[in-house]
Amino acid sequence: MNNVNGAASACASFDITVSGYAGSYGAAKACIEAEKCPDGIREDIWKRLTMWAGKTLSSYSFSRKTESIHRLLWEIGEKKHGFCVNVRDIPLCQEAVEICEALGLNIYELESADLELGINTYPYPDGHVRIGEIIPGRDKLIINGEDVSCMNRPGTD
């Protein structure tokens, strides 16, 4: 037991974990709904992304749909938990990222499928990876490399 900082420092730490890919379902849907290849994107690349989107939507057809990871994180904060999340640790599909860049979308604001976000202690449930931790207070901190910022309310991107 850690007697230096009191009992609080000896308690288990709680981590934010995720399983699945953030925004892939929403990116695939947006790609299929796009009427033509966006400006600045080669036709062959857009065709490859459209094929990926079709396969992804088929594979998610019976999956549980969830809100954006941004909204799911916000809901953790609404339960009076502060957190610190490293945005680079959030699992993303490369194709979904490319679609979002081409269409000017924020992948963290898009609907997901089979995405499970939770507060866990180590060892984490199967398939879950750590993306952040619960911290004292109510701050909702996002780390991106050297930058640390407070999370905005969802939809105010």
C-alpha positions as CSV (number, residue, x, y, z in Angstrom):
1,M,0.0,0.0,0.0
2,N,1.2,3.5,-0.8
3,N,1.4,5.5,2.4
4,V,3.0,8.5,0.8
5,N,-0.1,10.1,-0.7
6,G,-2.8,8.4,1.2
7,A,-5.2,5.7,0.3
8,A,-6.4,7.3,-2.9
9,S,-3.0,6.7,-4.6
10,A,-3.1,3.0,-3.7
11,C,-6.5,2.4,-5.4
12,A,-6.8,0.8,-8.8
13,S,-6.6,3.1,-11.8
14,F,-9.5,3.1,-14.2
15,D,-8.8,3.2,-17.9
16,I,-11.0,4.0,-20.9
17,T,-10.9,1.2,-23.3
18,V,-12.4,0.6,-26.7
19,S,-13.0,-2.3,-29.0
20,G,-13.8,-1.9,-32.7
21,Y,-13.1,1.0,-35.1
22,A,-14.3,4.5,-34.6
23,G,-16.3,6.1,-37.4
24,S,-15.9,3.3,-40.0
25,Y,-19.6,2.7,-40.4
26,G,-20.4,6.4,-40.9
27,A,-17.5,6.8,-43.3
28,A,-18.6,3.8,-45.4
29,K,-22.2,5.2,-45.5
30,A,-21.0,8.6,-46.5
31,C,-18.8,7.1,-49.3
32,I,-21.7,5.1,-50.7
33,E,-24.0,8.1,-50.5
34,A,-21.5,10.3,-52.4
35,E,-22.8,10.8,-55.9
36,K,-19.4,11.1,-57.6
37,C,-15.7,11.1,-56.9
38,P,-14.8,14.1,-54.8
39,D,-12.5,16.8,-56.4
40,G,-8.8,16.1,-55.9
41,I,-9.2,12.3,-55.6
42,R,-8.1,9.9,-58.3
43,E,-10.9,7.8,-59.7
44,D,-9.1,4.5,-59.1
45,I,-8.6,5.4,-55.4
46,W,-12.2,6.4,-55.0
47,K,-13.3,3.2,-56.7
48,R,-11.2,1.2,-54.2
49,L,-12.7,3.2,-51.3
50,T,-16.2,2.6,-52.6
51,M,-15.6,-1.1,-52.8
52,W,-14.3,-1.1,-49.2
53,A,-17.3,0.9,-48.1
54,G,-19.7,-1.6,-49.7
55,K,-18.0,-4.6,-48.0
56,T,-17.9,-2.7,-44.7
57,L,-21.6,-1.9,-44.8
58,S,-22.4,-5.6,-45.6
59,S,-20.2,-6.8,-42.8
60,Y,-22.0,-4.4,-40.4
61,S,-25.5,-5.1,-41.6
62,F,-26.5,-7.0,-38.5
63,S,-24.2,-5.2,-36.1
64,R,-25.1,-2.9,-33.2
65,K,-24.8,0.7,-34.3
66,T,-23.5,3.3,-31.9
67,E,-23.1,7.0,-31.8
68,S,-19.8,8.7,-32.5
69,I,-16.9,8.1,-30.3
70,H,-16.9,11.8,-29.5
71,R,-20.4,11.5,-28.1
72,L,-19.6,8.3,-26.2
73,L,-16.7,9.9,-24.5
74,W,-18.8,13.0,-23.7
75,E,-21.3,10.7,-22.0
76,I,-18.5,9.4,-19.8
77,G,-17.8,13.0,-18.8
78,E,-21.5,13.6,-18.1
79,K,-21.4,10.9,-15.5
80,K,-19.1,13.2,-13.5
81,H,-15.9,11.5,-14.6
82,G,-12.9,13.4,-15.8
83,F,-10.7,11.8,-18.4
84,C,-7.6,12.1,-20.5
85,V,-7.7,10.4,-23.9
86,N,-4.9,10.0,-26.4
87,V,-6.6,10.5,-29.8
88,R,-3.8,8.6,-31.5
89,D,-4.7,5.5,-29.6
90,I,-8.3,5.4,-30.9
91,P,-8.5,2.5,-33.4
92,L,-9.3,3.7,-37.0
93,C,-9.6,2.0,-40.3
94,Q,-7.2,3.6,-42.9
95,E,-9.9,3.5,-45.6
96,A,-12.3,5.3,-43.3
97,V,-9.7,8.0,-42.6
98,E,-9.1,8.4,-46.4
99,I,-12.9,8.8,-47.1
100,C,-13.2,11.4,-44.3
101,E,-10.3,13.4,-45.7
102,A,-11.8,13.2,-49.2
103,L,-15.3,14.3,-48.0
104,G,-14.2,16.8,-45.4
105,L,-15.7,14.8,-42.5
106,N,-14.5,14.3,-38.9
107,I,-14.1,10.6,-38.3
108,Y,-14.6,11.1,-34.5
109,E,-18.1,12.5,-35.1
110,L,-19.3,9.7,-37.4
111,E,-21.5,6.8,-36.4
112,S,-19.8,3.5,-35.6
113,A,-20.8,-0.2,-35.6
114,D,-19.6,-2.8,-33.1
115,L,-17.8,-0.1,-31.2
116,E,-17.6,-0.6,-27.5
117,L,-16.3,2.0,-25.1
118,G,-15.9,1.3,-21.5
119,I,-14.2,2.1,-18.2
120,N,-12.1,-0.9,-17.1
121,T,-9.2,-2.0,-15.0
122,Y,-6.3,-4.2,-16.2
123,P,-6.6,-6.9,-17.5
124,Y,-9.0,-5.4,-20.1
125,P,-11.8,-7.4,-21.7
126,D,-10.9,-9.4,-24.8
127,G,-10.4,-7.2,-27.9
128,H,-10.2,-3.9,-25.9
129,V,-7.3,-1.5,-26.1
130,R,-6.5,1.4,-23.7
131,I,-7.1,4.9,-25.1
132,G,-7.0,6.9,-21.9
133,E,-7.7,7.1,-18.2
134,I,-10.1,8.4,-15.7
135,I,-8.7,11.4,-13.8
136,P,-9.8,13.3,-10.8
137,G,-12.1,16.3,-11.5
138,R,-14.4,16.8,-14.5
139,D,-11.9,17.8,-17.1
140,K,-12.3,16.1,-20.5
141,L,-8.8,16.2,-21.9
142,I,-7.7,15.2,-25.4
143,I,-4.1,14.6,-26.2
144,N,-2.8,14.7,-29.8
145,G,1.0,14.4,-29.8
146,E,2.3,17.4,-27.8
147,D,-1.1,19.2,-27.8
148,V,-3.5,18.9,-24.9
149,S,-6.9,20.4,-25.2
150,C,-10.3,20.2,-23.6
151,M,-13.0,18.3,-25.4
152,N,-15.7,20.3,-27.0
153,R,-19.3,19.4,-26.8
154,P,-20.3,16.9,-29.6
155,G,-21.5,18.6,-32.7
156,T,-19.5,21.8,-32.2
157,D,-16.5,20.8,-34.2
